[in-house]
Amino acid sequence: MERLEQLVRSMYWTVPTATFFAAIALMLVAMTVWQLVSPTVERKGFLPMPTTRGDRLFIGLLGAAWIHLAWIAATPEDMPLWGGSIMALVWFLVVMRFG
């Protein structure tokens, strides 16, 4: 337990960082509740394999991370990250709905 406390203290916690981790935690809790209330069924969307809601959540989050990294690499330093965040949100919603 002491090691976990040391790890948490060593992180640079800002409001955006804490918000990000809280949002991921809330998503996982919501997906768990949704799974318990209405079990998922694999379906085939535009992704090249049948997926469940959890698969699409993971793929959406992973794609959003890559979109942010590409945005940071492809834009000037003074350009805000909002454009990449909007693209990542659209990607995430499309994957969750149609993936």
LOMAR-518976 format. One record per atom (N, C-alpha, C): residue number from 1; residue in three letters; chain; atom name; x, y, z. Coordinates in steps of 0.2 Angstrom, whole numbers, padded with zeros to 4 digits, m for minus. Atoms other than C-alpha are relative to their C-alpha. Layout:
N
<seq->NUM	type->ALA	mol->A	atom->CA	xx->X	yy->Y	zz->Z>
...
//
This chain:
99
<seq->1	type->MET	mol->A	atom->N	xx->0004	yy->m0006	zz->0000>
<seq->1	type->MET	mol->A	atom->CA	xx->0000	yy->0000	zz->0000>
<seq->1	type->MET	mol->A	atom->C	xx->0004	yy->0006	zz->0000>
<seq->2	type->GLU	mol->A	atom->N	xx->m0004	yy->m0006	zz->m0001>
<seq->2	type->GLU	mol->A	atom->CA	xx->0014	yy->0012	zz->0004>
<seq->2	type->GLU	mol->A	atom->C	xx->0003	yy->0001	zz->m0007>
<seq->3	type->ARG	mol->A	atom->N	xx->m0003	yy->m0001	zz->0007>
<seq->3	type->ARG	mol->A	atom->CA	xx->0021	yy->0009	zz->m0014>
<seq->3	type->ARG	mol->A	atom->C	xx->m0005	yy->0004	zz->m0004>
<seq->4	type->LEU	mol->A	atom->N	xx->0006	yy->m0003	zz->0003>
<seq->4	type->LEU	mol->A	atom->CA	xx->0004	yy->0014	zz->m0021>
<seq->4	type->LEU	mol->A	atom->C	xx->0000	yy->0008	zz->0002>
<seq->5	type->GLU	mol->A	atom->N	xx->0000	yy->m0007	zz->m0003>
<seq->5	type->GLU	mol->A	atom->CA	xx->0004	yy->0030	zz->m0010>
<seq->5	type->GLU	mol->A	atom->C	xx->0006	yy->0004	zz->m0003>
<seq->6	type->GLN	mol->A	atom->N	xx->m0006	yy->m0003	zz->0003>
<seq->6	type->GLN	mol->A	atom->CA	xx->0021	yy->0034	zz->m0016>
<seq->6	type->GLN	mol->A	atom->C	xx->m0001	yy->0002	zz->m0008>
<seq->7	type->LEU	mol->A	atom->N	xx->0002	yy->m0001	zz->0007>
<seq->7	type->LEU	mol->A	atom->CA	xx->0016	yy->0032	zz->m0034>
<seq->7	type->LEU	mol->A	atom->C	xx->m0005	yy->0006	zz->m0002>
<seq->8	type->VAL	mol->A	atom->N	xx->0005	yy->m0005	zz->0000>
<seq->8	type->VAL	mol->A	atom->CA	xx->0001	yy->0043	zz->m0032>
<seq->8	type->VAL	mol->A	atom->C	xx->0003	yy->0007	zz->0001>
<seq->9	type->ARG	mol->A	atom->N	xx->m0003	yy->m0007	zz->m0001>
<seq->9	type->ARG	mol->A	atom->CA	xx->0011	yy->0057	zz->m0024>
<seq->9	type->ARG	mol->A	atom->C	xx->0005	yy->0002	zz->m0005>
<seq->10	type->SER	mol->A	atom->N	xx->m0005	yy->m0002	zz->0005>
<seq->10	type->SER	mol->A	atom->CA	xx->0024	yy->0056	zz->m0037>
<seq->10	type->SER	mol->A	atom->C	xx->m0002	yy->0003	zz->m0007>
<seq->11	type->MET	mol->A	atom->N	xx->0003	yy->m0002	zz->0006>
<seq->11	type->MET	mol->A	atom->CA	xx->0012	yy->0060	zz->m0051>
<seq->11	type->MET	mol->A	atom->C	xx->m0001	yy->0008	zz->0000>
<seq->12	type->TYR	mol->A	atom->N	xx->0001	yy->m0007	zz->0000>
<seq->12	type->TYR	mol->A	atom->CA	xx->0010	yy->0078	zz->m0057>
<seq->12	type->TYR	mol->A	atom->C	xx->m0007	yy->0001	zz->m0001>
<seq->13	type->TRP	mol->A	atom->N	xx->0008	yy->0000	zz->0000>
<seq->13	type->TRP	mol->A	atom->CA	xx->m0009	yy->0080	zz->m0053>
<seq->13	type->TRP	mol->A	atom->C	xx->m0002	yy->0007	zz->m0002>
<seq->14	type->THR	mol->A	atom->N	xx->0003	yy->m0007	zz->0002>
<seq->14	type->THR	mol->A	atom->CA	xx->m0017	yy->0095	zz->m0062>
<seq->14	type->THR	mol->A	atom->C	xx->m0007	yy->m0002	zz->m0001>
<seq->15	type->VAL	mol->A	atom->N	xx->0007	yy->0001	zz->0001>
<seq->15	type->VAL	mol->A	atom->CA	xx->m0035	yy->0098	zz->m0065>
<seq->15	type->VAL	mol->A	atom->C	xx->m0002	yy->m0004	zz->m0006>
<seq->16	type->PRO	mol->A	atom->N	xx->0002	yy->0004	zz->0006>
<seq->16	type->PRO	mol->A	atom->CA	xx->m0035	yy->0091	zz->m0083>
<seq->16	type->PRO	mol->A	atom->C	xx->0002	yy->m0007	zz->0001>
<seq->17	type->THR	mol->A	atom->N	xx->m0002	yy->0007	zz->m0001>
<seq->17	type->THR	mol->A	atom->CA	xx->m0025	yy->0076	zz->m0077>
<seq->17	type->THR	mol->A	atom->C	xx->m0005	yy->m0004	zz->0004>
<seq->18	type->ALA	mol->A	atom->N	xx->0005	yy->0003	zz->m0005>
<seq->18	type->ALA	mol->A	atom->CA	xx->m0037	yy->0072	zz->m0063>
<seq->18	type->ALA	mol->A	atom->C	xx->m0007	yy->m0001	zz->m0004>
<seq->19	type->THR	mol->A	atom->N	xx->0006	yy->0001	zz->0003>
<seq->19	type->THR	mol->A	atom->CA	xx->m0052	yy->0075	zz->m0074>
<seq->19	type->THR	mol->A	atom->C	xx->0000	yy->m0006	zz->m0005>
<seq->20	type->PHE	mol->A	atom->N	xx->m0001	yy->0006	zz->0005>
<seq->20	type->PHE	mol->A	atom->CA	xx->m0045	yy->0063	zz->m0088>
<seq->20	type->PHE	mol->A	atom->C	xx->m0001	yy->m0006	zz->0004>
<seq->21	type->PHE	mol->A	atom->N	xx->0001	yy->0007	zz->m0004>
<seq->21	type->PHE	mol->A	atom->CA	xx->m0043	yy->0049	zz->m0075>
<seq->21	type->PHE	mol->A	atom->C	xx->m0006	yy->m0001	zz->0003>
<seq->22	type->ALA	mol->A	atom->N	xx->0006	yy->0001	zz->m0003>
<seq->22	type->ALA	mol->A	atom->CA	xx->m0059	yy->0052	zz->m0067>
<seq->22	type->ALA	mol->A	atom->C	xx->m0005	yy->m0002	zz->m0006>
<seq->23	type->ALA	mol->A	atom->N	xx->0004	yy->0001	zz->0005>
<seq->23	type->ALA	mol->A	atom->CA	xx->m0068	yy->0052	zz->m0084>
<seq->23	type->ALA	mol->A	atom->C	xx->0001	yy->m0007	zz->m0002>
<seq->24	type->ILE	mol->A	atom->N	xx->m0001	yy->0007	zz->0001>
<seq->24	type->ILE	mol->A	atom->CA	xx->m0060	yy->0035	zz->m0088>
<seq->24	type->ILE	mol->A	atom->C	xx->m0003	yy->m0004	zz->0005>
<seq->25	type->ALA	mol->A	atom->N	xx->0003	yy->0004	zz->m0005>
<seq->25	type->ALA	mol->A	atom->CA	xx->m0065	yy->0028	zz->m0072>
<seq->25	type->ALA	mol->A	atom->C	xx->m0007	yy->0000	zz->0000>
<seq->26	type->LEU	mol->A	atom->N	xx->0008	yy->0000	zz->0001>
<seq->26	type->LEU	mol->A	atom->CA	xx->m0083	yy->0034	zz->m0074>
<seq->26	type->LEU	mol->A	atom->C	xx->m0002	yy->m0004	zz->m0006>
<seq->27	type->MET	mol->A	atom->N	xx->0002	yy->0003	zz->0006>
<seq->27	type->MET	mol->A	atom->CA	xx->m0083	yy->0027	zz->m0091>
<seq->27	type->MET	mol->A	atom->C	xx->0000	yy->m0008	zz->0001>
<seq->28	type->LEU	mol->A	atom->N	xx->0000	yy->0007	zz->m0001>
<seq->28	type->LEU	mol->A	atom->CA	xx->m0078	yy->0010	zz->m0085>
<seq->28	type->LEU	mol->A	atom->C	xx->m0005	yy->m0002	zz->0005>
<seq->29	type->VAL	mol->A	atom->N	xx->0005	yy->0002	zz->m0004>
<seq->29	type->VAL	mol->A	atom->CA	xx->m0090	yy->0010	zz->m0071>
<seq->29	type->VAL	mol->A	atom->C	xx->m0007	yy->0000	zz->m0004>
<seq->30	type->ALA	mol->A	atom->N	xx->0006	yy->0000	zz->0004>
<seq->30	type->ALA	mol->A	atom->CA	xx->m0104	yy->0015	zz->m0083>
<seq->30	type->ALA	mol->A	atom->C	xx->m0001	yy->m0006	zz->m0005>
<seq->31	type->MET	mol->A	atom->N	xx->0000	yy->0006	zz->0004>
<seq->31	type->MET	mol->A	atom->CA	xx->m0099	yy->0001	zz->m0095>
<seq->31	type->MET	mol->A	atom->C	xx->m0002	yy->m0006	zz->0004>
<seq->32	type->THR	mol->A	atom->N	xx->0001	yy->0006	zz->m0004>
<seq->32	type->THR	mol->A	atom->CA	xx->m0099	yy->m0011	zz->m0081>
<seq->32	type->THR	mol->A	atom->C	xx->m0008	yy->m0001	zz->0002>
<seq->33	type->VAL	mol->A	atom->N	xx->0007	yy->0000	zz->m0002>
<seq->33	type->VAL	mol->A	atom->CA	xx->m0117	yy->m0006	zz->m0075>
<seq->33	type->VAL	mol->A	atom->C	xx->m0004	yy->m0002	zz->m0006>
<seq->34	type->TRP	mol->A	atom->N	xx->0004	yy->0001	zz->0006>
<seq->34	type->TRP	mol->A	atom->CA	xx->m0123	yy->m0006	zz->m0093>
<seq->34	type->TRP	mol->A	atom->C	xx->0000	yy->m0008	zz->m0002>
<seq->35	type->GLN	mol->A	atom->N	xx->m0001	yy->0007	zz->0002>
<seq->35	type->GLN	mol->A	atom->CA	xx->m0116	yy->m0024	zz->m0096>
<seq->35	type->GLN	mol->A	atom->C	xx->m0004	yy->m0004	zz->0005>
<seq->36	type->LEU	mol->A	atom->N	xx->0004	yy->0004	zz->m0005>
<seq->36	type->LEU	mol->A	atom->CA	xx->m0125	yy->m0030	zz->m0080>
<seq->36	type->LEU	mol->A	atom->C	xx->m0007	yy->0001	zz->m0002>
<seq->37	type->VAL	mol->A	atom->N	xx->0007	yy->m0001	zz->0001>
<seq->37	type->VAL	mol->A	atom->CA	xx->m0141	yy->m0022	zz->m0085>
<seq->37	type->VAL	mol->A	atom->C	xx->m0002	yy->m0003	zz->m0007>
<seq->38	type->SER	mol->A	atom->N	xx->0001	yy->0003	zz->0007>
<seq->38	type->SER	mol->A	atom->CA	xx->m0140	yy->m0027	zz->m0104>
<seq->38	type->SER	mol->A	atom->C	xx->0006	yy->m0003	zz->m0003>
<seq->39	type->PRO	mol->A	atom->N	xx->m0006	yy->0004	zz->0002>
<seq->39	type->PRO	mol->A	atom->CA	xx->m0127	yy->m0040	zz->m0108>
<seq->39	type->PRO	mol->A	atom->C	xx->0001	yy->0002	zz->m0008>
<seq->40	type->THR	mol->A	atom->N	xx->m0002	yy->m0002	zz->0007>
<seq->40	type->THR	mol->A	atom->CA	xx->m0118	yy->m0035	zz->m0125>
<seq->40	type->THR	mol->A	atom->C	xx->0000	yy->m0007	zz->m0004>
<seq->41	type->VAL	mol->A	atom->N	xx->0000	yy->0005	zz->0006>
<seq->41	type->VAL	mol->A	atom->CA	xx->m0120	yy->m0045	zz->m0141>
<seq->41	type->VAL	mol->A	atom->C	xx->0006	yy->0002	zz->m0005>
<seq->42	type->GLU	mol->A	atom->N	xx->m0005	yy->m0002	zz->0005>
<seq->42	type->GLU	mol->A	atom->CA	xx->m0105	yy->m0046	zz->m0153>
<seq->42	type->GLU	mol->A	atom->C	xx->m0004	yy->0002	zz->m0006>
<seq->43	type->ARG	mol->A	atom->N	xx->0002	yy->m0002	zz->0006>
<seq->43	type->ARG	mol->A	atom->CA	xx->m0109	yy->m0036	zz->m0169>
<seq->43	type->ARG	mol->A	atom->C	xx->0005	yy->0002	zz->m0005>
<seq->44	type->LYS	mol->A	atom->N	xx->m0005	yy->m0002	zz->0005>
<seq->44	type->LYS	mol->A	atom->CA	xx->m0101	yy->m0032	zz->m0185>
<seq->44	type->LYS	mol->A	atom->C	xx->m0002	yy->0006	zz->m0003>
<seq->45	type->GLY	mol->A	atom->N	xx->0001	yy->m0007	zz->0003>
<seq->45	type->GLY	mol->A	atom->CA	xx->m0099	yy->m0014	zz->m0190>
<seq->45	type->GLY	mol->A	atom->C	xx->0005	yy->0001	zz->m0005>
<seq->46	type->PHE	mol->A	atom->N	xx->m0006	yy->m0002	zz->0005>
<seq->46	type->PHE	mol->A	atom->CA	xx->m0086	yy->m0005	zz->m0201>
<seq->46	type->PHE	mol->A	atom->C	xx->0006	yy->m0003	zz->0002>
<seq->47	type->LEU	mol->A	atom->N	xx->m0007	yy->0003	zz->m0002>
<seq->47	type->LEU	mol->A	atom->CA	xx->m0072	yy->m0013	zz->m0190>
<seq->47	type->LEU	mol->A	atom->C	xx->0000	yy->m0007	zz->m0003>
<seq->48	type->PRO	mol->A	atom->N	xx->m0001	yy->0006	zz->0003>
<seq->48	type->PRO	mol->A	atom->CA	xx->m0065	yy->m0028	zz->m0198>
<seq->48	type->PRO	mol->A	atom->C	xx->m0001	yy->m0007	zz->0004>
<seq->49	type->MET	mol->A	atom->N	xx->0002	yy->0006	zz->m0005>
<seq->49	type->MET	mol->A	atom->CA	xx->m0071	yy->m0040	zz->m0184>
<seq->49	type->MET	mol->A	atom->C	xx->m0006	yy->0002	zz->0004>
<seq->50	type->PRO	mol->A	atom->N	xx->0006	yy->m0001	zz->m0005>
<seq->50	type->PRO	mol->A	atom->CA	xx->m0086	yy->m0043	zz->m0173>
<seq->50	type->PRO	mol->A	atom->C	xx->0003	yy->0003	zz->0006>
<seq->51	type->THR	mol->A	atom->N	xx->m0003	yy->m0003	zz->m0006>
<seq->51	type->THR	mol->A	atom->CA	xx->m0084	yy->m0032	zz->m0158>
<seq->51	type->THR	mol->A	atom->C	xx->m0006	yy->0001	zz->0005>
<seq->52	type->THR	mol->A	atom->N	xx->0005	yy->m0001	zz->m0005>
<seq->52	type->THR	mol->A	atom->CA	xx->m0093	yy->m0030	zz->m0141>
<seq->52	type->THR	mol->A	atom->C	xx->0001	yy->0008	zz->0002>
<seq->53	type->ARG	mol->A	atom->N	xx->m0001	yy->m0007	zz->m0003>
<seq->53	type->ARG	mol->A	atom->CA	xx->m0096	yy->m0013	zz->m0132>
<seq->53	type->ARG	mol->A	atom->C	xx->0007	yy->0002	zz->0003>
<seq->54	type->GLY	mol->A	atom->N	xx->m0007	yy->m0001	zz->m0003>
<seq->54	type->GLY	mol->A	atom->CA	xx->m0080	yy->m0015	zz->m0122>
<seq->54	type->GLY	mol->A	atom->C	xx->0005	yy->0000	zz->m0005>
<seq->55	type->ASP	mol->A	atom->N	xx->m0005	yy->0000	zz->0006>
<seq->55	type->ASP	mol->A	atom->CA	xx->m0070	yy->m0019	zz->m0138>
<seq->55	type->ASP	mol->A	atom->C	xx->0000	yy->0007	zz->m0003>
<seq->56	type->ARG	mol->A	atom->N	xx->0001	yy->m0006	zz->0003>
<seq->56	type->ARG	mol->A	atom->CA	xx->m0077	yy->m0003	zz->m0146>
<seq->56	type->ARG	mol->A	atom->C	xx->0003	yy->0006	zz->0005>
<seq->57	type->LEU	mol->A	atom->N	xx->m0003	yy->m0005	zz->m0005>
<seq->57	type->LEU	mol->A	atom->CA	xx->m0073	yy->0007	zz->m0130>
<seq->57	type->LEU	mol->A	atom->C	xx->0008	yy->0000	zz->0000>
<seq->58	type->PHE	mol->A	atom->N	xx->m0007	yy->0001	zz->0000>
<seq->58	type->PHE	mol->A	atom->CA	xx->m0055	yy->0001	zz->m0130>
<seq->58	type->PHE	mol->A	atom->C	xx->0003	yy->0003	zz->m0007>
<seq->59	type->ILE	mol->A	atom->N	xx->m0002	yy->m0002	zz->0006>
<seq->59	type->ILE	mol->A	atom->CA	xx->m0053	yy->0004	zz->m0149>
<seq->59	type->ILE	mol->A	atom->C	xx->m0001	yy->0008	zz->m0001>
<seq->60	type->GLY	mol->A	atom->N	xx->0002	yy->m0007	zz->0001>
<seq->60	type->GLY	mol->A	atom->CA	xx->m0061	yy->0021	zz->m0148>
<seq->60	type->GLY	mol->A	atom->C	xx->0005	yy->0004	zz->0005>
<seq->61	type->LEU	mol->A	atom->N	xx->m0005	yy->m0004	zz->m0004>
<seq->61	type->LEU	mol->A	atom->CA	xx->m0049	yy->0027	zz->m0133>
<seq->61	type->LEU	mol->A	atom->C	xx->0007	yy->m0001	zz->m0003>
<seq->62	type->LEU	mol->A	atom->N	xx->m0007	yy->0000	zz->0003>
<seq->62	type->LEU	mol->A	atom->CA	xx->m0034	yy->0020	zz->m0142>
<seq->62	type->LEU	mol->A	atom->C	xx->0001	yy->0004	zz->m0006>
<seq->63	type->GLY	mol->A	atom->N	xx->m0001	yy->m0005	zz->0006>
<seq->63	type->GLY	mol->A	atom->CA	xx->m0038	yy->0029	zz->m0158>
<seq->63	type->GLY	mol->A	atom->C	xx->0000	yy->0007	zz->0002>
<seq->64	type->ALA	mol->A	atom->N	xx->0000	yy->m0007	zz->m0003>
<seq->64	type->ALA	mol->A	atom->CA	xx->m0042	yy->0045	zz->m0148>
<seq->64	type->ALA	mol->A	atom->C	xx->0007	yy->0002	zz->0002>
<seq->65	type->ALA	mol->A	atom->N	xx->m0007	yy->m0002	zz->m0002>
<seq->65	type->ALA	mol->A	atom->CA	xx->m0024	yy->0044	zz->m0141>
<seq->65	type->ALA	mol->A	atom->C	xx->0004	yy->0001	zz->m0006>
<seq->66	type->TRP	mol->A	atom->N	xx->m0004	yy->0000	zz->0006>
<seq->66	type->TRP	mol->A	atom->CA	xx->m0016	yy->0041	zz->m0158>
<seq->66	type->TRP	mol->A	atom->C	xx->m0002	yy->0007	zz->m0004>
<seq->67	type->ILE	mol->A	atom->N	xx->0002	yy->m0006	zz->0003>
<seq->67	type->ILE	mol->A	atom->CA	xx->m0027	yy->0056	zz->m0165>
<seq->67	type->ILE	mol->A	atom->C	xx->0004	yy->0006	zz->0004>
<seq->68	type->HIS	mol->A	atom->N	xx->m0003	yy->m0005	zz->m0004>
<seq->68	type->HIS	mol->A	atom->CA	xx->m0020	yy->0067	zz->m0151>
<seq->68	type->HIS	mol->A	atom->C	xx->0008	yy->0000	zz->m0001>
<seq->69	type->LEU	mol->A	atom->N	xx->m0007	yy->0001	zz->0001>
<seq->69	type->LEU	mol->A	atom->CA	xx->m0002	yy->0061	zz->m0154>
<seq->69	type->LEU	mol->A	atom->C	xx->0001	yy->0003	zz->m0007>
<seq->70	type->ALA	mol->A	atom->N	xx->m0001	yy->m0003	zz->0007>
<seq->70	type->ALA	mol->A	atom->CA	xx->m0004	yy->0065	zz->m0173>
<seq->70	type->ALA	mol->A	atom->C	xx->m0001	yy->0007	zz->0000>
<seq->71	type->TRP	mol->A	atom->N	xx->0001	yy->m0007	zz->0000>
<seq->71	type->TRP	mol->A	atom->CA	xx->m0011	yy->0082	zz->m0169>
<seq->71	type->TRP	mol->A	atom->C	xx->0006	yy->0004	zz->0002>
<seq->72	type->ILE	mol->A	atom->N	xx->m0005	yy->m0003	zz->m0003>
<seq->72	type->ILE	mol->A	atom->CA	xx->0003	yy->0086	zz->m0158>
<seq->72	type->ILE	mol->A	atom->C	xx->0006	yy->0000	zz->m0005>
<seq->73	type->ALA	mol->A	atom->N	xx->m0006	yy->0001	zz->0004>
<seq->73	type->ALA	mol->A	atom->CA	xx->0016	yy->0080	zz->m0171>
<seq->73	type->ALA	mol->A	atom->C	xx->m0001	yy->0004	zz->m0006>
<seq->74	type->ALA	mol->A	atom->N	xx->0001	yy->m0003	zz->0006>
<seq->74	type->ALA	mol->A	atom->CA	xx->0008	yy->0088	zz->m0186>
<seq->74	type->ALA	mol->A	atom->C	xx->m0002	yy->0008	zz->0000>
<seq->75	type->THR	mol->A	atom->N	xx->0002	yy->m0007	zz->0000>
<seq->75	type->THR	mol->A	atom->CA	xx->0003	yy->0106	zz->m0180>
<seq->75	type->THR	mol->A	atom->C	xx->0005	yy->0004	zz->0004>
<seq->76	type->PRO	mol->A	atom->N	xx->m0005	yy->m0004	zz->m0003>
<seq->76	type->PRO	mol->A	atom->CA	xx->0013	yy->0120	zz->m0174>
<seq->76	type->PRO	mol->A	atom->C	xx->m0001	yy->0000	zz->0008>
<seq->77	type->GLU	mol->A	atom->N	xx->0001	yy->0000	zz->m0007>
<seq->77	type->GLU	mol->A	atom->CA	xx->0017	yy->0122	zz->m0155>
<seq->77	type->GLU	mol->A	atom->C	xx->m0005	yy->0004	zz->0003>
<seq->78	type->ASP	mol->A	atom->N	xx->0005	yy->m0005	zz->m0003>
<seq->78	type->ASP	mol->A	atom->CA	xx->0006	yy->0137	zz->m0152>
<seq->78	type->ASP	mol->A	atom->C	xx->m0007	yy->m0002	zz->m0002>
<seq->79	type->MET	mol->A	atom->N	xx->0006	yy->0002	zz->0002>
<seq->79	type->MET	mol->A	atom->CA	xx->m0009	yy->0128	zz->m0160>
<seq->79	type->MET	mol->A	atom->C	xx->m0004	yy->m0004	zz->0006>
<seq->80	type->PRO	mol->A	atom->N	xx->0003	yy->0003	zz->m0006>
<seq->80	type->PRO	mol->A	atom->CA	xx->m0022	yy->0123	zz->m0146>
<seq->80	type->PRO	mol->A	atom->C	xx->m0002	yy->m0007	zz->m0002>
<seq->81	type->LEU	mol->A	atom->N	xx->0002	yy->0008	zz->0001>
<seq->81	type->LEU	mol->A	atom->CA	xx->m0026	yy->0104	zz->m0144>
<seq->81	type->LEU	mol->A	atom->C	xx->m0007	yy->m0001	zz->m0001>
<seq->82	type->TRP	mol->A	atom->N	xx->0007	yy->0000	zz->0001>
<seq->82	type->TRP	mol->A	atom->CA	xx->m0045	yy->0108	zz->m0146>
<seq->82	type->TRP	mol->A	atom->C	xx->m0002	yy->m0004	zz->m0006>
<seq->83	type->GLY	mol->A	atom->N	xx->0002	yy->0003	zz->0007>
<seq->83	type->GLY	mol->A	atom->CA	xx->m0045	yy->0103	zz->m0164>
<seq->83	type->GLY	mol->A	atom->C	xx->0001	yy->m0008	zz->0000>
<seq->84	type->GLY	mol->A	atom->N	xx->m0001	yy->0007	zz->m0001>
<seq->84	type->GLY	mol->A	atom->CA	xx->m0037	yy->0086	zz->m0160>
<seq->84	type->GLY	mol->A	atom->C	xx->m0005	yy->m0003	zz->0004>
<seq->85	type->SER	mol->A	atom->N	xx->0005	yy->0003	zz->m0004>
<seq->85	type->SER	mol->A	atom->CA	xx->m0049	yy->0083	zz->m0146>
<seq->85	type->SER	mol->A	atom->C	xx->m0007	yy->0000	zz->m0003>
<seq->86	type->ILE	mol->A	atom->N	xx->0006	yy->0000	zz->0004>
<seq->86	type->ILE	mol->A	atom->CA	xx->m0064	yy->0087	zz->m0157>
<seq->86	type->ILE	mol->A	atom->C	xx->0000	yy->m0006	zz->m0004>
<seq->87	type->MET	mol->A	atom->N	xx->0000	yy->0005	zz->0005>
<seq->87	type->MET	mol->A	atom->CA	xx->m0058	yy->0075	zz->m0170>
<seq->87	type->MET	mol->A	atom->C	xx->0000	yy->m0007	zz->0004>
<seq->88	type->ALA	mol->A	atom->N	xx->m0001	yy->0006	zz->m0004>
<seq->88	type->ALA	mol->A	atom->CA	xx->m0054	yy->0062	zz->m0156>
<seq->88	type->ALA	mol->A	atom->C	xx->m0007	yy->m0002	zz->0002>
<seq->89	type->LEU	mol->A	atom->N	xx->0007	yy->0001	zz->m0002>
<seq->89	type->LEU	mol->A	atom->CA	xx->m0072	yy->0064	zz->m0149>
<seq->89	type->LEU	mol->A	atom->C	xx->m0004	yy->m0003	zz->m0006>
<seq->90	type->VAL	mol->A	atom->N	xx->0004	yy->0002	zz->0006>
<seq->90	type->VAL	mol->A	atom->CA	xx->m0080	yy->0062	zz->m0166>
<seq->90	type->VAL	mol->A	atom->C	xx->0002	yy->m0008	zz->m0002>
<seq->91	type->TRP	mol->A	atom->N	xx->m0002	yy->0007	zz->0001>
<seq->91	type->TRP	mol->A	atom->CA	xx->m0069	yy->0046	zz->m0169>
<seq->91	type->TRP	mol->A	atom->C	xx->m0003	yy->m0005	zz->0005>
<seq->92	type->PHE	mol->A	atom->N	xx->0002	yy->0004	zz->m0006>
<seq->92	type->PHE	mol->A	atom->CA	xx->m0074	yy->0039	zz->m0152>
<seq->92	type->PHE	mol->A	atom->C	xx->m0008	yy->m0001	zz->m0001>
<seq->93	type->LEU	mol->A	atom->N	xx->0008	yy->0001	zz->0001>
<seq->93	type->LEU	mol->A	atom->CA	xx->m0093	yy->0042	zz->m0155>
<seq->93	type->LEU	mol->A	atom->C	xx->m0001	yy->m0004	zz->m0006>
<seq->94	type->VAL	mol->A	atom->N	xx->0001	yy->0005	zz->0006>
<seq->94	type->VAL	mol->A	atom->CA	xx->m0092	yy->0034	zz->m0173>
<seq->94	type->VAL	mol->A	atom->C	xx->0002	yy->m0007	zz->0002>
<seq->95	type->VAL	mol->A	atom->N	xx->m0002	yy->0007	zz->m0002>
<seq->95	type->VAL	mol->A	atom->CA	xx->m0083	yy->0019	zz->m0166>
<seq->95	type->VAL	mol->A	atom->C	xx->m0005	yy->m0003	zz->0004>
<seq->96	type->MET	mol->A	atom->N	xx->0005	yy->0002	zz->m0005>
<seq->96	type->MET	mol->A	atom->CA	xx->m0095	yy->0017	zz->m0152>
<seq->96	type->MET	mol->A	atom->C	xx->m0007	yy->m0002	zz->m0003>
<seq->97	type->ARG	mol->A	atom->N	xx->0006	yy->0000	zz->0003>
<seq->97	type->ARG	mol->A	atom->CA	xx->m0110	yy->0019	zz->m0163>
<seq->97	type->ARG	mol->A	atom->C	xx->0000	yy->m0005	zz->m0006>
<seq->98	type->PHE	mol->A	atom->N	xx->0000	yy->0004	zz->0007>
<seq->98	type->PHE	mol->A	atom->CA	xx->m0105	yy->0011	zz->m0180>
<seq->98	type->PHE	mol->A	atom->C	xx->0005	yy->m0005	zz->0000>
<seq->99	type->GLY	mol->A	atom->N	xx->m0005	yy->0004	zz->0001>
<seq->99	type->GLY	mol->A	atom->CA	xx->m0090	yy->0001	zz->m0176>
<seq->99	type->GLY	mol->A	atom->C	xx->m0001	yy->m0007	zz->0001>
//
